[in-house]
């Protein structure tokens, strides 16, 4: 789950998405995205619905959210993306 501003910034970076594009894809304002990222390592304080919309937009772009004791992100594995698969 998306939990910190730093995690959000890293997720955007992974998929080369700017704040305005993410705002458009998630249906929230660019100012909201900026405010969320400004939280840095702190827990996001935006409403759960807003956070979920941003997370869903990033997941659709190929981001996987990790929370194994510490928030993180990686590119999601895509089916058939490895060599040798048919």
Order of alpha helices (4+ residues) and beta strands (2+ residues): alpha-alpha-alpha-alpha-beta-beta
